[in-house]
């Protein structure tokens, strides 16, 4: 019994001793864990810093002596130091009662230098690189900047440019960054090949795309620069071209640009599949909205049965229907076209379905990328505002308007979810481009008011101060002329889609018999009525002064001499100067031209009525009109036909007669082949010569065919033309006592051929013309050279 009791006591003693030992070990372990997760230091030691103050680094660490901190606090301190972008390496460790913070600072960029660059200036290159003076240096950013510079040179057509980035150590942890550039030669485009096209020739398709084959003028046009984004955009241009001409199945199968490094030239291959050409079949409008009758909306359609299929006309019809239905009070209505192809007779039936769309509102319009253009310039192109019903059709039309401004390289409009389920955010991303222009050019013009050599320079800004305003200063002159002009246009006057502007000008002219000097100004207002129709109202005031040429004679009475050499009509008008003309004018413009730079179809008509007599010395009413119809005669050979007609009439009223200079003067816009101002009604001088005094009425007509020149690359921009003109200029309301000839409506006619060049200075034209019907008093001119005026 005692033995058992002794054994139990011994076991209990061992157990008690073990328990105390385990408890002690546990307490030590718990203490050590607690120390690891909640330590205290008495000092923070910063090492390795050269530029950054130790106190600044301690502030970023955020751990204070005498306060508890954990391993999590150490991790956060390390992240904060890295996040400053000042250090390439950071280490935070506890050593006894000291927290040691070791840093390795990034080097500081002192200067960024570019060497070897000529085609792209330093300022442009500096905008592209991320390493900046007084910023931190990293090798990875240097490598990225080198690639950015290579891309910049690729965009200007220098794919073989080489760029090397290096640093120069200046001590004290500072470096200069140097980009050594070998710009190389221009990368050219050797050929652009279209594969699979049958309906349209390679030349015609080459006119559609913006990338051109290299030629000796490419250094002026800069249109032979390959860029992948431009090629993608050209693919879309080809699709729209085919879709608008009946080829609804068209697709770009593939496109590639192969660089021959030996010759530094690209070969571009574009493979297309045209498919069949379709016409419109049955056209109908269906509405699921009970109060909207689809048949009553057919007048808004621009698509008609039997016409060639056109995606653009469908888009315009959708816009017109959407606006018409919105005007009936259904702002959320959606118009969706449904096409049904008939593969046997190659027609497409189109049903415009009008449905009530979801009630979605525009919460806000967010604009990004416009560092120069002000927000309101972009916002005003939208027909929707914050809080309005969301309408995709109107938004796409706004996108086209923004692109038409020519302020931006690209415009993208997307949507993002709003704060509520029925709200969306419109996101407008733009990439701005240069809108300033400096032009200087020289040429030689025959005929007209200013024949001989000419020169002109101008400075223009399309987006003045980012407000979307246009301003232009121009000066020019020639052998017999001087011109100065200042123009300004505000496209949104008083916040409305009404343009307002003014022109101030001064010009001098030297004619065969007299000289003229005009100083004037115009205030104008323009208002769009429809997509194709617009109007302009203007007030015009001009002071005109005329001088006879010196009479080279010993006669003491130059009036008698000049009366013998100059008609009384001219003499009286000159002697009565200066004249002041104060007038108002109203114009209508109808324009459906497909491409103003290279028209192939459409109608361009202008009509103006001008009334003088609001003060000044003139009292008359003048009517003028001119219209040109473009039509493609051959798609395969790219032959375009033009029919042009014009007319004008002027009559005096009140107690003031017409002056010679108020009447219409002959020029090449009325008929070609006659010396400017030297046909039509004429006064017979005492020495038997003729002074052409203009007429009160004219009618003109012209037929022309334009075509590409064989064996000339389309990128040269050269075209040929043959034409026939007919006109009559007659009537005279000048009371002078002269004998007048050709005052009746005798017909003049001419035929000719010409060359048209779309030059960097504008369209230039040279014509050879032969008058086949004229009067004895008319003066013929066979050659003419000058700027081409299409409209």
C-alpha positions, 0 to 999 in steps of 0.5 A: 500500500505504501509502495503504491502510494510512493509510486503515485507520488513519484508519477505525480511529481514527474507530471507536475515537473513536465507540465511546468516545463511545457508551460515555460516553453509555451510562454517563451514561444508565445513571447517570441511570436508576439515579438515577431508580430509587434516589435519596437525599435528605438532608431531608424537608420537610412542608408544608400540615399544620395539625393533623397533626404533621410527624413523624407524616406522615414516619412514614407516608411511610416514606422516611428521609434518607440511604437509597435510595428508588425511584419505587415507594416514592414511590407507596406513601408517597402511598397510605399518606397517602391511606389515613389519611383525614386528607388530601384531597390529597397530593403527594410530589416530590423537589427536589434533595436534599429530598423535599417532601411537600405535604398538604391536610388534611380539616377536622375535625367539631366538632359535628353538629347537627340543626335542625327535627326533632321526629318523630325525635329527635337520638339516632336521627338521629345513629346514621344519619349517618357524619359524627361529632364529632372525625372528618374532614369530606368533602362526599361524606359529607355528601351521603350522610348527607343521603340517609340522613336522607331515607330515615329520614323515608321510613320513618316516613311523611314522604316530603316531608321536605326535608334540607339539609346545610351547614357552619359554619367555626370556623377552625383547620380545624374545622367544625360540620355542620348538617342543616336539616330540614323534616319536612313532613306525614305521607305517607298512603296514600289507597287500596290496590287489589287487581286480579284477585282473585275468591276473596277480597274486597279487605277480606280481602286487606287483613287479610293485608298489613301496610300499611294505608290511612290513617284517623283512628287511623293516628297510633296504629297507625302502619301506613299507612307505605309502605316498599318492603321492607314491600310486598315482604314483603306480596307474600310474605304474599299468596302464603302466604295463597293457597298455604295455601288451595288456590291453588297457581298464585297469583302477584303479577303486579305491585305499585306505589306511586304518590305524588301529590306534590300531596296527599302520598298514595300509591295502592298497586295490587297485581295478582294472578292467583289461578288454580284452587283445588286439593285434595290427590290421591294422597299417598305416601311413597317412600324410596330408602334400603333400610332406610327403609320409606316406608309406615311413615312415612305417620302423620307426614304432615299432608296427606290426600287430598281436603283443600284444598291447603296449602303450610304442611301440606306444609312441616310434613310435610317437617319431621315426616318429616325428624325421623322419618328422622333418628331412625332414624339417617339424619341426612343424609336429604333429603325432597323433595316432588314435586307433579303437578297434574291440571288437569282435576279440580284436584287435586295428587298429592304424593310425598314422596321420601326420599333419602340426601343428601350428607354435609355438616357444619356447620363453624360458625355465624356470627352478624352484626348482633346488637349487643345480643342475645347469640350464644347466644340466637340459636344455641339456636334451631337444632337443629344445632350445629357438627359436626352434619349439615347439614339445610336443613329444620331450619335453615329451622325455626330461622329461623321460630323466630328470627322468632317471637321478635319481637326482629328486624326481619329474619332471613336465614340463608345458607350459605358454603363451609367450609374443606373440601369437605364443610363449610359455614358457616351465616351468620345475619344479623339486624337488631335492633329495639326490644324494650322497651314502655311502655304506659298505657291507660284504659277503662271496664268493666262487670260482673266483679270490677272494674267502672267506670273503669280505668287501667293502666300497664306497662313490659316488656322482651322481650329483657332484657339481650340474654338473651332473657328477659321482664320486666314491671312493671304497675300498675293500678286502678279504682273498686273495684280495685287491681292490682300485678304483676311477671313474669319468664320465662326461656325456656331454663331450664338450657339446655333448651327449658323456660321458667321464671318467676315472678309476684308480685302484689297485688290489692284488690277491693271487692264489694257485701258485702265487700272482699278483698285478695290477695297471692301468687306463682307459680313456673311451668315450661313445656315444649313437647311438639309444635309444637301441644301444650305443658304447664305446671307451677306452684306457687301460694301466695296469702294472701287477706284479706276484710273486711265492709263497715261496718254502717251501724247504731246496733246495738252488735252489728254481728254480728247486723246483718250476719247479717241482711244477709249470709248466714252462708256469706259471713260465716263465710268473711270472719270466718275470713280471712286464708286461705292457699292453697298449691297445685300445678297442671298444664296442657295447651295445644293450639293450632293457631290460624292467627293469634292476633291475627286468627284464622280457623281452628284449635283452641285448648284448655286443660285444668288440674288444680290441687290445694291442700293443700301446707300452707295452709288449703285442701284441694281439687282443681279441674279446668277446661277451655276450648276454642275452634274457629275456622272461616271460614264465608265466605272472600268476606265474611270471616265467621268462626264460633266454637264455645266450650265450657268446664267446671269441677269442684271438690271438697274432700278431707281434713278441710277443707270448701270455702270460698265463695271456693274455688268457681266464681263466675259471670262473662262467660267462662261466660255473658254477660248476667248480672252478674258473680258474680250468678248460680248458687247463692245463699244467702238472707239473713234480709232475703230478699236473695240472696248468690251463693256460687258453685258446684262445677260448671259447663258452658258453650257459646257459638256466635258469628259475627264479620264486618267492618262494611260501609262501615267501612275495614278499617284501623279494626280494627272487627268485628261479632259475634252470639252465643248463650250457654248455661251452668249453674253449680250445686252447693254444698259450703259448710256454713253453715246457710243456705237455698240456691237454684239449687243444681241444674243449671238452664240459663241462656241469652242472645243478643246482638250486639257490636262488637270493636275491635283498638285500640292498647291491645288488643282491646276489646269492647262487647256488648248481651246479653239473657238469655232463660232465667234464675232469679229469684235471678239478676241480669241485665246487658244492656251489657258493655264491656271487654277482649276475651279470645279464649282 
